[in-house]
């Protein structure tokens, strides 16, 4: 655990107290270390309505409660010196209500903590690894939205060095992740032009998710400093690949043994693993609202190559929503492939683990695994269709009362309100004249 004295000795002058809003954006305040005693002991107040700000800076709710406070309580053991500014230490915060200091129902990190505590009562520790893809975009006034993928040559997929990273920015990000103790293990260009992936090592769910949250913010900040935009949105280019957010999950018992592994079972998987799979399958439609949280997410699901479209699972099958990786023993794990990079890291972990927990607690039976290219087979074998729009996904989430209760009713209620407001703004745009209409009709008709 970092102490104020240790941070001072390392040259730190400022504590940057940060937390995730419901979008997964980093919010926070800077506090001078020499005057941080009160904030460390009692928390730093924020207006609770910050949790309802949408991506266009609209405050969706808060007036009814009089814009009351919540507290960001620093978790000093998470302190990391910022590699971009060594005088700053980043400290993750838990959110608490005022004046009770009880955990806030709007805290996504708190939601993950609650789920992990439920697993602990069963004698299990969740372990996860976050696998995110992102694009680097450059500004171009003539391009759609003023942005286009960074100019790249063709056929440099899964390459490294100057061919894949001619400016060196991704290498700099990789190095910064290492300096920031985010535990990166590999990097490469992905299939899309200027699409990259930096993999972080697995760890206990809260700690690993903390690293994923800091990773997204670090990558976006470094791109911005270079005049670029790093985006984790699911489908940033019509004519290129989509960006996924894959979460690998397993469970350890009190002795540190992976309880998904069962060497004597026909498929090498334990009953607990199958219950976990069944829970994810049962809640898959509702999970989409949190794993695919934007209008754009569903363009990825409809158009993106390996983006899952059905609730199913398979052994080492990347076309399935849930892939059981081929490794067994300590590395036995489930990879949920339906999320996209726009998801809040804490919510994607909390939601998947909550669904799996429900399957374990209720001893649900997993369906049969899909094999090969199941799209070529009968529709009945594909599994339930996943939502194809944000509106349908939000409705499915609201209707799944069991998942809502596990993740947190107050959090889900607020999440639904800001996302339905976003959806309403999008739908209002559909009545506006588009360039396509003029090009299609003006001269011809």
KEMARFI-865884 format. One record per residue (C-alpha): residue in one letter; chain; x negated, z, y negated. Coordinates in steps of 0.02 Angstrom, whole numbers, plus 50000, padded with zeros to 5 digits. Each point is the difference from the previous one (the first is absolute). Layout:
REM residues N
residuo:A&cadena:A&xx:X&zz:Z&yy:Y
...
REM end
This chain:
REM residues 445
residuo:X&cadena:A&xx:50000&zz:50000&yy:50000
residuo:X&cadena:A&xx:49931&zz:49952&yy:49831
residuo:X&cadena:A&xx:49983&zz:50139&yy:49871
residuo:X&cadena:A&xx:49992&zz:49989&yy:49812
residuo:X&cadena:A&xx:49819&zz:50058&yy:50008
residuo:X&cadena:A&xx:49954&zz:49864&yy:50125
residuo:X&cadena:A&xx:50083&zz:49868&yy:49893
residuo:X&cadena:A&xx:49911&zz:50061&yy:49844
residuo:X&cadena:A&xx:49833&zz:49996&yy:50092
residuo:X&cadena:A&xx:50036&zz:49819&yy:50048
residuo:X&cadena:A&xx:50022&zz:49953&yy:49817
residuo:X&cadena:A&xx:50190&zz:49989&yy:49999
residuo:X&cadena:A&xx:50082&zz:50026&yy:49831
residuo:X&cadena:A&xx:50178&zz:49943&yy:50033
residuo:X&cadena:A&xx:50125&zz:50033&yy:50137
residuo:X&cadena:A&xx:50118&zz:49852&yy:50024
residuo:X&cadena:A&xx:50156&zz:50077&yy:50076
residuo:X&cadena:A&xx:50094&zz:49861&yy:50091
residuo:X&cadena:A&xx:50150&zz:49977&yy:50113
residuo:X&cadena:A&xx:50108&zz:49857&yy:50065
residuo:X&cadena:A&xx:50166&zz:49953&yy:49924
residuo:X&cadena:A&xx:50130&zz:49927&yy:50117
residuo:X&cadena:A&xx:49929&zz:49825&yy:49980
residuo:X&cadena:A&xx:49830&zz:50065&yy:50055
residuo:X&cadena:A&xx:49927&zz:49979&yy:49824
residuo:X&cadena:A&xx:49871&zz:50125&yy:49944
residuo:X&cadena:A&xx:50063&zz:50117&yy:49863
residuo:X&cadena:A&xx:49903&zz:50144&yy:49924
residuo:X&cadena:A&xx:49911&zz:50088&yy:49858
residuo:X&cadena:A&xx:49818&zz:50032&yy:49954
residuo:X&cadena:A&xx:49951&zz:50182&yy:49971
residuo:X&cadena:A&xx:49832&zz:50062&yy:49936
residuo:X&cadena:A&xx:49920&zz:50095&yy:50143
residuo:X&cadena:A&xx:49947&zz:50145&yy:49889
residuo:X&cadena:A&xx:50182&zz:50025&yy:49949
residuo:X&cadena:A&xx:50082&zz:49959&yy:50166
residuo:X&cadena:A&xx:50026&zz:50178&yy:50062
residuo:X&cadena:A&xx:50184&zz:50010&yy:49954
residuo:X&cadena:A&xx:50041&zz:49828&yy:50072
residuo:X&cadena:A&xx:49910&zz:50043&yy:50162
residuo:X&cadena:A&xx:50091&zz:50167&yy:50019
residuo:X&cadena:A&xx:50172&zz:49954&yy:49934
residuo:X&cadena:A&xx:50013&zz:49811&yy:50005
residuo:X&cadena:A&xx:50015&zz:49867&yy:49866
residuo:X&cadena:A&xx:50177&zz:49959&yy:49939
residuo:X&cadena:A&xx:50071&zz:49824&yy:49998
residuo:X&cadena:A&xx:50173&zz:49937&yy:49956
residuo:X&cadena:A&xx:50089&zz:49982&yy:50166
residuo:X&cadena:A&xx:50077&zz:49835&yy:49943
residuo:X&cadena:A&xx:49828&zz:49920&yy:50026
residuo:X&cadena:A&xx:50055&zz:49987&yy:50181
residuo:X&cadena:A&xx:50141&zz:49882&yy:49948
residuo:X&cadena:A&xx:49902&zz:49877&yy:49892
residuo:X&cadena:A&xx:50013&zz:49824&yy:50068
residuo:X&cadena:A&xx:49867&zz:49865&yy:49997
residuo:X&cadena:A&xx:50062&zz:49936&yy:49831
residuo:X&cadena:A&xx:49985&zz:50171&yy:49917
residuo:X&cadena:A&xx:50185&zz:50043&yy:50004
residuo:X&cadena:A&xx:50047&zz:50182&yy:50030
residuo:X&cadena:A&xx:50140&zz:49983&yy:50127
residuo:X&cadena:A&xx:50059&zz:50181&yy:49996
residuo:X&cadena:A&xx:49957&zz:50170&yy:49931
residuo:X&cadena:A&xx:50120&zz:50019&yy:49854
residuo:X&cadena:A&xx:50129&zz:50098&yy:50101
residuo:X&cadena:A&xx:49872&zz:50136&yy:50037
residuo:X&cadena:A&xx:49934&zz:50004&yy:49822
residuo:X&cadena:A&xx:49832&zz:49923&yy:50049
residuo:X&cadena:A&xx:49941&zz:50159&yy:50084
residuo:X&cadena:A&xx:49822&zz:50035&yy:50058
residuo:X&cadena:A&xx:49913&zz:49995&yy:50165
residuo:X&cadena:A&xx:49825&zz:50066&yy:50035
residuo:X&cadena:A&xx:49849&zz:49910&yy:50070
residuo:X&cadena:A&xx:49906&zz:50132&yy:50100
residuo:X&cadena:A&xx:49815&zz:49951&yy:50023
residuo:X&cadena:A&xx:49935&zz:49997&yy:50179
residuo:X&cadena:A&xx:49817&zz:50034&yy:49963
residuo:X&cadena:A&xx:49942&zz:49964&yy:50176
residuo:X&cadena:A&xx:50042&zz:49817&yy:49965
residuo:X&cadena:A&xx:49881&zz:49989&yy:49850
residuo:X&cadena:A&xx:49893&zz:49843&yy:50001
residuo:X&cadena:A&xx:49880&zz:49941&yy:49866
residuo:X&cadena:A&xx:50059&zz:49835&yy:49929
residuo:X&cadena:A&xx:49868&zz:49866&yy:50039
residuo:X&cadena:A&xx:50054&zz:49903&yy:49844
residuo:X&cadena:A&xx:49973&zz:50152&yy:49888
residuo:X&cadena:A&xx:49896&zz:50141&yy:50078
residuo:X&cadena:A&xx:50054&zz:50124&yy:49865
residuo:X&cadena:A&xx:50176&zz:49991&yy:50072
residuo:X&cadena:A&xx:50060&zz:50083&yy:50161
residuo:X&cadena:A&xx:50162&zz:49937&yy:50074
residuo:X&cadena:A&xx:50112&zz:50139&yy:50066
residuo:X&cadena:A&xx:50160&zz:49967&yy:50097
residuo:X&cadena:A&xx:50150&zz:50106&yy:49956
residuo:X&cadena:A&xx:50154&zz:50063&yy:50090
residuo:X&cadena:A&xx:50160&zz:50000&yy:49898
residuo:X&cadena:A&xx:50100&zz:50159&yy:49975
residuo:X&cadena:A&xx:50163&zz:50047&yy:49916
residuo:X&cadena:A&xx:50012&zz:50108&yy:49844
residuo:X&cadena:A&xx:50011&zz:50148&yy:49993
residuo:X&cadena:A&xx:50005&zz:50036&yy:50187
residuo:X&cadena:A&xx:49835&zz:49912&yy:50043
residuo:X&cadena:A&xx:50085&zz:49941&yy:50160
residuo:X&cadena:A&xx:49951&zz:49827&yy:50064
residuo:X&cadena:A&xx:50090&zz:49864&yy:49904
residuo:X&cadena:A&xx:50122&zz:49894&yy:50098
residuo:X&cadena:A&xx:49932&zz:49847&yy:49909
residuo:X&cadena:A&xx:49821&zz:50015&yy:50062
residuo:X&cadena:A&xx:49954&zz:49864&yy:50125
residuo:X&cadena:A&xx:49841&zz:50093&yy:50049
residuo:X&cadena:A&xx:50110&zz:50152&yy:50028
residuo:X&cadena:A&xx:50116&zz:49897&yy:50112
residuo:X&cadena:A&xx:49851&zz:49952&yy:50109
residuo:X&cadena:A&xx:49946&zz:50183&yy:50006
residuo:X&cadena:A&xx:50173&zz:50052&yy:50061
residuo:X&cadena:A&xx:49998&zz:49870&yy:50139
residuo:X&cadena:A&xx:49827&zz:50054&yy:50055
residuo:X&cadena:A&xx:50059&zz:50181&yy:50002
residuo:X&cadena:A&xx:50143&zz:49949&yy:50117
residuo:X&cadena:A&xx:49873&zz:49920&yy:50116
residuo:X&cadena:A&xx:49893&zz:50156&yy:49993
residuo:X&cadena:A&xx:50146&zz:50103&yy:50066
residuo:X&cadena:A&xx:50000&zz:49886&yy:50152
residuo:X&cadena:A&xx:49812&zz:50025&yy:50020
residuo:X&cadena:A&xx:49952&zz:49827&yy:49935
residuo:X&cadena:A&xx:49889&zz:49937&yy:49858
residuo:X&cadena:A&xx:50040&zz:49824&yy:49936
residuo:X&cadena:A&xx:49851&zz:49885&yy:49975
residuo:X&cadena:A&xx:50018&zz:49839&yy:49899
residuo:X&cadena:A&xx:49898&zz:49855&yy:49934
residuo:X&cadena:A&xx:50058&zz:49896&yy:49853
residuo:X&cadena:A&xx:49964&zz:49813&yy:50005
residuo:X&cadena:A&xx:50038&zz:49911&yy:49836
residuo:X&cadena:A&xx:49979&zz:49822&yy:49939
residuo:X&cadena:A&xx:49991&zz:49950&yy:49817
residuo:X&cadena:A&xx:49975&zz:49848&yy:49891
residuo:X&cadena:A&xx:49887&zz:49976&yy:49850
residuo:X&cadena:A&xx:50087&zz:49902&yy:49862
residuo:X&cadena:A&xx:49932&zz:49926&yy:49840
residuo:X&cadena:A&xx:50095&zz:49972&yy:49839
residuo:X&cadena:A&xx:50062&zz:49824&yy:49966
residuo:X&cadena:A&xx:50128&zz:49969&yy:49863
residuo:X&cadena:A&xx:50061&zz:49844&yy:50090
residuo:X&cadena:A&xx:50030&zz:50087&yy:50167
residuo:X&cadena:A&xx:50160&zz:50085&yy:50056
residuo:X&cadena:A&xx:50004&zz:50173&yy:49923
residuo:X&cadena:A&xx:49833&zz:49963&yy:49916
residuo:X&cadena:A&xx:49903&zz:50036&yy:50160
residuo:X&cadena:A&xx:49927&zz:49897&yy:50141
residuo:X&cadena:A&xx:49889&zz:50041&yy:50149
residuo:X&cadena:A&xx:49816&zz:50007&yy:49957
residuo:X&cadena:A&xx:49927&zz:49827&yy:50027
residuo:X&cadena:A&xx:49929&zz:49992&yy:50176
residuo:X&cadena:A&xx:49940&zz:49867&yy:50122
residuo:X&cadena:A&xx:50101&zz:49961&yy:50156
residuo:X&cadena:A&xx:49959&zz:50063&yy:50174
residuo:X&cadena:A&xx:49905&zz:50157&yy:49951
residuo:X&cadena:A&xx:50119&zz:50112&yy:50098
residuo:X&cadena:A&xx:49915&zz:50148&yy:50085
residuo:X&cadena:A&xx:49836&zz:49965&yy:49912
residuo:X&cadena:A&xx:49893&zz:50117&yy:49898
residuo:X&cadena:A&xx:49865&zz:49988&yy:49868
residuo:X&cadena:A&xx:49998&zz:49872&yy:49857
residuo:X&cadena:A&xx:50110&zz:49876&yy:50093
residuo:X&cadena:A&xx:50144&zz:50122&yy:50003
residuo:X&cadena:A&xx:49955&zz:50101&yy:49846
residuo:X&cadena:A&xx:49910&zz:49887&yy:49876
residuo:X&cadena:A&xx:50011&zz:50124&yy:49854
residuo:X&cadena:A&xx:49950&zz:50152&yy:50105
residuo:X&cadena:A&xx:50151&zz:50102&yy:49946
residuo:X&cadena:A&xx:50062&zz:50036&yy:50176
residuo:X&cadena:A&xx:49827&zz:50061&yy:50051
residuo:X&cadena:A&xx:50002&zz:50113&yy:49846
residuo:X&cadena:A&xx:50170&zz:50066&yy:50054
residuo:X&cadena:A&xx:49934&zz:50033&yy:50175
residuo:X&cadena:A&xx:49851&zz:50096&yy:49930
residuo:X&cadena:A&xx:50112&zz:50097&yy:49881
residuo:X&cadena:A&xx:50115&zz:50049&yy:50144
residuo:X&cadena:A&xx:49849&zz:50071&yy:50091
residuo:X&cadena:A&xx:49940&zz:50094&yy:49846
residuo:X&cadena:A&xx:50177&zz:50067&yy:49976
residuo:X&cadena:A&xx:50003&zz:50070&yy:50177
residuo:X&cadena:A&xx:50143&zz:49888&yy:50052
residuo:X&cadena:A&xx:49909&zz:49962&yy:50163
residuo:X&cadena:A&xx:50005&zz:49809&yy:50003
residuo:X&cadena:A&xx:49946&zz:49922&yy:50164
residuo:X&cadena:A&xx:50012&zz:49812&yy:49973
residuo:X&cadena:A&xx:50046&zz:49864&yy:49876
residuo:X&cadena:A&xx:50033&zz:49813&yy:50011
residuo:X&cadena:A&xx:50098&zz:49861&yy:49922
residuo:X&cadena:A&xx:50171&zz:49985&yy:50081
residuo:X&cadena:A&xx:50093&zz:49840&yy:50041
residuo:X&cadena:A&xx:50064&zz:49969&yy:49824
residuo:X&cadena:A&xx:49897&zz:49930&yy:49857
residuo:X&cadena:A&xx:49927&zz:50148&yy:49904
residuo:X&cadena:A&xx:50086&zz:50119&yy:50123
residuo:X&cadena:A&xx:49895&zz:50145&yy:50063
residuo:X&cadena:A&xx:50008&zz:50150&yy:50113
residuo:X&cadena:A&xx:49895&zz:50158&yy:49992
residuo:X&cadena:A&xx:50033&zz:50111&yy:50150
residuo:X&cadena:A&xx:49993&zz:50189&yy:49987
residuo:X&cadena:A&xx:49962&zz:50110&yy:50149
residuo:X&cadena:A&xx:50138&zz:50100&yy:50083
residuo:X&cadena:A&xx:50028&zz:50186&yy:49972
residuo:X&cadena:A&xx:50130&zz:50137&yy:50000
residuo:X&cadena:A&xx:50154&zz:49931&yy:49916
residuo:X&cadena:A&xx:49994&zz:50089&yy:49832
residuo:X&cadena:A&xx:49814&zz:49979&yy:49972
residuo:X&cadena:A&xx:50000&zz:49818&yy:50055
residuo:X&cadena:A&xx:50150&zz:49961&yy:49889
residuo:X&cadena:A&xx:49917&zz:50084&yy:49851
residuo:X&cadena:A&xx:49857&zz:49877&yy:50022
residuo:X&cadena:A&xx:50119&zz:49851&yy:50011
residuo:X&cadena:A&xx:50087&zz:50055&yy:49839
residuo:X&cadena:A&xx:49834&zz:50015&yy:49908
residuo:X&cadena:A&xx:49941&zz:49836&yy:50074
residuo:X&cadena:A&xx:50143&zz:49899&yy:49927
residuo:X&cadena:A&xx:49973&zz:50073&yy:49827
residuo:X&cadena:A&xx:49811&zz:49974&yy:50008
residuo:X&cadena:A&xx:50016&zz:49816&yy:50050
residuo:X&cadena:A&xx:50125&zz:49965&yy:49862
residuo:X&cadena:A&xx:49893&zz:50088&yy:49869
residuo:X&cadena:A&xx:49841&zz:49907&yy:50049
residuo:X&cadena:A&xx:50089&zz:49832&yy:49995
residuo:X&cadena:A&xx:50070&zz:50040&yy:49828
residuo:X&cadena:A&xx:49827&zz:50045&yy:49936
residuo:X&cadena:A&xx:49944&zz:49825&yy:50053
residuo:X&cadena:A&xx:50146&zz:49916&yy:49913
residuo:X&cadena:A&xx:50089&zz:49968&yy:50165
residuo:X&cadena:A&xx:50158&zz:50066&yy:50082
residuo:X&cadena:A&xx:49997&zz:50075&yy:50175
residuo:X&cadena:A&xx:50173&zz:49996&yy:50076
residuo:X&cadena:A&xx:50066&zz:50075&yy:50161
residuo:X&cadena:A&xx:50171&zz:49916&yy:49981
residuo:X&cadena:A&xx:50061&zz:49919&yy:50159
residuo:X&cadena:A&xx:50012&zz:49816&yy:49947
residuo:X&cadena:A&xx:49902&zz:49962&yy:49840
residuo:X&cadena:A&xx:49984&zz:49813&yy:50034
residuo:X&cadena:A&xx:50130&zz:49878&yy:50067
residuo:X&cadena:A&xx:49875&zz:49889&yy:50088
residuo:X&cadena:A&xx:49886&zz:50131&yy:50078
residuo:X&cadena:A&xx:50003&zz:50150&yy:50115
residuo:X&cadena:A&xx:50094&zz:50163&yy:49977
residuo:X&cadena:A&xx:49919&zz:50171&yy:49988
residuo:X&cadena:A&xx:50045&zz:50132&yy:50128
residuo:X&cadena:A&xx:49981&zz:50188&yy:50009
residuo:X&cadena:A&xx:49970&zz:50050&yy:50181
residuo:X&cadena:A&xx:50000&zz:50183&yy:50050
residuo:X&cadena:A&xx:49915&zz:50057&yy:50160
residuo:X&cadena:A&xx:50065&zz:50165&yy:50068
residuo:X&cadena:A&xx:49964&zz:50117&yy:50145
residuo:X&cadena:A&xx:50022&zz:50184&yy:50040
residuo:X&cadena:A&xx:49874&zz:50132&yy:50054
residuo:X&cadena:A&xx:50042&zz:50159&yy:50094
residuo:X&cadena:A&xx:49923&zz:50170&yy:49960
residuo:X&cadena:A&xx:49849&zz:49957&yy:50108
residuo:X&cadena:A&xx:49971&zz:49839&yy:49903
residuo:X&cadena:A&xx:50060&zz:49886&yy:50141
residuo:X&cadena:A&xx:50095&zz:49842&yy:49956
residuo:X&cadena:A&xx:50174&zz:50030&yy:50072
residuo:X&cadena:A&xx:50048&zz:49816&yy:49996
residuo:X&cadena:A&xx:49874&zz:49968&yy:50138
residuo:X&cadena:A&xx:50057&zz:50014&yy:50182
residuo:X&cadena:A&xx:49874&zz:49922&yy:50120
residuo:X&cadena:A&xx:50114&zz:50018&yy:50151
residuo:X&cadena:A&xx:50150&zz:49915&yy:49919
residuo:X&cadena:A&xx:50029&zz:49818&yy:50040
residuo:X&cadena:A&xx:49972&zz:49945&yy:49820
residuo:X&cadena:A&xx:49880&zz:50142&yy:49956
residuo:X&cadena:A&xx:50125&zz:50078&yy:49880
residuo:X&cadena:A&xx:50074&zz:50174&yy:50008
residuo:X&cadena:A&xx:50184&zz:50046&yy:49988
residuo:X&cadena:A&xx:49963&zz:50067&yy:49825
residuo:X&cadena:A&xx:49932&zz:49830&yy:49949
residuo:X&cadena:A&xx:50157&zz:49916&yy:50063
residuo:X&cadena:A&xx:50111&zz:50126&yy:49908
residuo:X&cadena:A&xx:49900&zz:49964&yy:49841
residuo:X&cadena:A&xx:50025&zz:49813&yy:50023
residuo:X&cadena:A&xx:50186&zz:50026&yy:50029
residuo:X&cadena:A&xx:50018&zz:50100&yy:49840
residuo:X&cadena:A&xx:49916&zz:49864&yy:49898
residuo:X&cadena:A&xx:50112&zz:49868&yy:50080
residuo:X&cadena:A&xx:50158&zz:50100&yy:49966
residuo:X&cadena:A&xx:49960&zz:50027&yy:49817
residuo:X&cadena:A&xx:49915&zz:49833&yy:49966
residuo:X&cadena:A&xx:50138&zz:49924&yy:49891
residuo:X&cadena:A&xx:50008&zz:50155&yy:49889
residuo:X&cadena:A&xx:49810&zz:50012&yy:49993
residuo:X&cadena:A&xx:49995&zz:49829&yy:49916
residuo:X&cadena:A&xx:50061&zz:50072&yy:49836
residuo:X&cadena:A&xx:49843&zz:50107&yy:49988
residuo:X&cadena:A&xx:49875&zz:49886&yy:50089
residuo:X&cadena:A&xx:50058&zz:49842&yy:49908
residuo:X&cadena:A&xx:50052&zz:50072&yy:49832
residuo:X&cadena:A&xx:50010&zz:49848&yy:49885
residuo:X&cadena:A&xx:50100&zz:49840&yy:49976
residuo:X&cadena:A&xx:49839&zz:49906&yy:50038
residuo:X&cadena:A&xx:49978&zz:50091&yy:50167
residuo:X&cadena:A&xx:50138&zz:49898&yy:50079
residuo:X&cadena:A&xx:49922&zz:49834&yy:49953
residuo:X&cadena:A&xx:49857&zz:50059&yy:50110
residuo:X&cadena:A&xx:50117&zz:50043&yy:50143
residuo:X&cadena:A&xx:50093&zz:49834&yy:49989
residuo:X&cadena:A&xx:49849&zz:49888&yy:49969
residuo:X&cadena:A&xx:49846&zz:50096&yy:50055
residuo:X&cadena:A&xx:49920&zz:49944&yy:50164
residuo:X&cadena:A&xx:49975&zz:50159&yy:50100
residuo:X&cadena:A&xx:50119&zz:50108&yy:49897
residuo:X&cadena:A&xx:50118&zz:50088&yy:50123
residuo:X&cadena:A&xx:50181&zz:49946&yy:49992
residuo:X&cadena:A&xx:50069&zz:50103&yy:50145
residuo:X&cadena:A&xx:49990&zz:50180&yy:50057
residuo:X&cadena:A&xx:49898&zz:49983&yy:50159
residuo:X&cadena:A&xx:49835&zz:50051&yy:50077
residuo:X&cadena:A&xx:49870&zz:49928&yy:50115
residuo:X&cadena:A&xx:49831&zz:50027&yy:50079
residuo:X&cadena:A&xx:49864&zz:49926&yy:49889
residuo:X&cadena:A&xx:50127&zz:49880&yy:49925
residuo:X&cadena:A&xx:49978&zz:49967&yy:49815
residuo:X&cadena:A&xx:50168&zz:49913&yy:49989
residuo:X&cadena:A&xx:50091&zz:50163&yy:50039
residuo:X&cadena:A&xx:50050&zz:50129&yy:49870
residuo:X&cadena:A&xx:49910&zz:50136&yy:50096
residuo:X&cadena:A&xx:49842&zz:49952&yy:50093
residuo:X&cadena:A&xx:49927&zz:50115&yy:50130
residuo:X&cadena:A&xx:49814&zz:49968&yy:49982
residuo:X&cadena:A&xx:49909&zz:49959&yy:50161
residuo:X&cadena:A&xx:49882&zz:50149&yy:49993
residuo:X&cadena:A&xx:50043&zz:50156&yy:50098
residuo:X&cadena:A&xx:49920&zz:50172&yy:50009
residuo:X&cadena:A&xx:49960&zz:50075&yy:49829
residuo:X&cadena:A&xx:50041&zz:49834&yy:49915
residuo:X&cadena:A&xx:50178&zz:49979&yy:50069
residuo:X&cadena:A&xx:50112&zz:49966&yy:49852
residuo:X&cadena:A&xx:50151&zz:49911&yy:49928
residuo:X&cadena:A&xx:49979&zz:49876&yy:49858
residuo:X&cadena:A&xx:50158&zz:49977&yy:49895
residuo:X&cadena:A&xx:49982&zz:49829&yy:49919
residuo:X&cadena:A&xx:50158&zz:49981&yy:49897
residuo:X&cadena:A&xx:49943&zz:50080&yy:49837
residuo:X&cadena:A&xx:49927&zz:49909&yy:49851
residuo:X&cadena:A&xx:49872&zz:50056&yy:49874
residuo:X&cadena:A&xx:50128&zz:50044&yy:49867
residuo:X&cadena:A&xx:50049&zz:50155&yy:50099
residuo:X&cadena:A&xx:49955&zz:50176&yy:49944
residuo:X&cadena:A&xx:49864&zz:50057&yy:50124
residuo:X&cadena:A&xx:50077&zz:50173&yy:50018
residuo:X&cadena:A&xx:50174&zz:49930&yy:50031
residuo:X&cadena:A&xx:49942&zz:49869&yy:50125
residuo:X&cadena:A&xx:49911&zz:50137&yy:50101
residuo:X&cadena:A&xx:50141&zz:50127&yy:49981
residuo:X&cadena:A&xx:50134&zz:49874&yy:50048
residuo:X&cadena:A&xx:49914&zz:49933&yy:50156
residuo:X&cadena:A&xx:49951&zz:50174&yy:50059
residuo:X&cadena:A&xx:50176&zz:50065&yy:49964
residuo:X&cadena:A&xx:50078&zz:49861&yy:50104
residuo:X&cadena:A&xx:49879&zz:50033&yy:50143
residuo:X&cadena:A&xx:50032&zz:50187&yy:49987
residuo:X&cadena:A&xx:50187&zz:49973&yy:50017
residuo:X&cadena:A&xx:49968&zz:49898&yy:50157
residuo:X&cadena:A&xx:49892&zz:50138&yy:50073
residuo:X&cadena:A&xx:50120&zz:50142&yy:49956
residuo:X&cadena:A&xx:50150&zz:49907&yy:50072
residuo:X&cadena:A&xx:49900&zz:49926&yy:50146
residuo:X&cadena:A&xx:50062&zz:49825&yy:49960
residuo:X&cadena:A&xx:49966&zz:49863&yy:50126
residuo:X&cadena:A&xx:49898&zz:49851&yy:49942
residuo:X&cadena:A&xx:50068&zz:49824&yy:50027
residuo:X&cadena:A&xx:49905&zz:49873&yy:50103
residuo:X&cadena:A&xx:49846&zz:49928&yy:49914
residuo:X&cadena:A&xx:50001&zz:49820&yy:49941
residuo:X&cadena:A&xx:49873&zz:49881&yy:50074
residuo:X&cadena:A&xx:49911&zz:49853&yy:49919
residuo:X&cadena:A&xx:50096&zz:49890&yy:49878
residuo:X&cadena:A&xx:50169&zz:50082&yy:50020
residuo:X&cadena:A&xx:50070&zz:49890&yy:49860
residuo:X&cadena:A&xx:50005&zz:49859&yy:50127
residuo:X&cadena:A&xx:50111&zz:50103&yy:50117
residuo:X&cadena:A&xx:50182&zz:50059&yy:49993
residuo:X&cadena:A&xx:50055&zz:50089&yy:49841
residuo:X&cadena:A&xx:50057&zz:50153&yy:50097
residuo:X&cadena:A&xx:49821&zz:50035&yy:50053
residuo:X&cadena:A&xx:49932&zz:50006&yy:49823
residuo:X&cadena:A&xx:50073&zz:50167&yy:49950
residuo:X&cadena:A&xx:50104&zz:50048&yy:49848
residuo:X&cadena:A&xx:49972&zz:49890&yy:49848
residuo:X&cadena:A&xx:49914&zz:50087&yy:49857
residuo:X&cadena:A&xx:50077&zz:49991&yy:49825
residuo:X&cadena:A&xx:49965&zz:49839&yy:49907
residuo:X&cadena:A&xx:50033&zz:50064&yy:49824
residuo:X&cadena:A&xx:49963&zz:50157&yy:49901
residuo:X&cadena:A&xx:50185&zz:50035&yy:49978
residuo:X&cadena:A&xx:50032&zz:49996&yy:50188
residuo:X&cadena:A&xx:49848&zz:50110&yy:50031
residuo:X&cadena:A&xx:50056&zz:50131&yy:49872
residuo:X&cadena:A&xx:50174&zz:50004&yy:50078
residuo:X&cadena:A&xx:49923&zz:50024&yy:50173
residuo:X&cadena:A&xx:49890&zz:50141&yy:49934
residuo:X&cadena:A&xx:50144&zz:50091&yy:49918
residuo:X&cadena:A&xx:50105&zz:49985&yy:50158
residuo:X&cadena:A&xx:49865&zz:50074&yy:50113
residuo:X&cadena:A&xx:50039&zz:50183&yy:49963
residuo:X&cadena:A&xx:49882&zz:50063&yy:50134
residuo:X&cadena:A&xx:49849&zz:49911&yy:49923
residuo:X&cadena:A&xx:50055&zz:50050&yy:49824
residuo:X&cadena:A&xx:50004&zz:50182&yy:50051
residuo:X&cadena:A&xx:49827&zz:49990&yy:50078
residuo:X&cadena:A&xx:49915&zz:49914&yy:49852
residuo:X&cadena:A&xx:50097&zz:50100&yy:49870
residuo:X&cadena:A&xx:50175&zz:49975&yy:49926
residuo:X&cadena:A&xx:49947&zz:50029&yy:49818
residuo:X&cadena:A&xx:49856&zz:49878&yy:50016
residuo:X&cadena:A&xx:50105&zz:49865&yy:50084
residuo:X&cadena:A&xx:50142&zz:50021&yy:49874
residuo:X&cadena:A&xx:49879&zz:49975&yy:49855
residuo:X&cadena:A&xx:49911&zz:49857&yy:50088
residuo:X&cadena:A&xx:50166&zz:49912&yy:50030
residuo:X&cadena:A&xx:50051&zz:50019&yy:49819
residuo:X&cadena:A&xx:49841&zz:49923&yy:49928
residuo:X&cadena:A&xx:49999&zz:49860&yy:50129
residuo:X&cadena:A&xx:50183&zz:49957&yy:49972
residuo:X&cadena:A&xx:49967&zz:49995&yy:49814
residuo:X&cadena:A&xx:49856&zz:49879&yy:50036
residuo:X&cadena:A&xx:50114&zz:49897&yy:50110
residuo:X&cadena:A&xx:50130&zz:49993&yy:49862
residuo:X&cadena:A&xx:49873&zz:49934&yy:49876
residuo:X&cadena:A&xx:49950&zz:49865&yy:50125
residuo:X&cadena:A&xx:50180&zz:49949&yy:50033
residuo:X&cadena:A&xx:50032&zz:49986&yy:49813
residuo:X&cadena:A&xx:49859&zz:49873&yy:49991
residuo:X&cadena:A&xx:50086&zz:49887&yy:50125
residuo:X&cadena:A&xx:50125&zz:49946&yy:49866
residuo:X&cadena:A&xx:49861&zz:49936&yy:49885
residuo:X&cadena:A&xx:49953&zz:49816&yy:49990
residuo:X&cadena:A&xx:49847&zz:49958&yy:50103
residuo:X&cadena:A&xx:49869&zz:49863&yy:49986
residuo:X&cadena:A&xx:50054&zz:49939&yy:50172
residuo:X&cadena:A&xx:50176&zz:49963&yy:49939
residuo:X&cadena:A&xx:49939&zz:49896&yy:49854
residuo:X&cadena:A&xx:49878&zz:49904&yy:50110
residuo:X&cadena:A&xx:50132&zz:49971&yy:50132
residuo:X&cadena:A&xx:50150&zz:49954&yy:49894
residuo:X&cadena:A&xx:49964&zz:49959&yy:49817
residuo:X&cadena:A&xx:49946&zz:49818&yy:50019
residuo:X&cadena:A&xx:50087&zz:49962&yy:50164
residuo:X&cadena:A&xx:50175&zz:50058&yy:49953
REM end
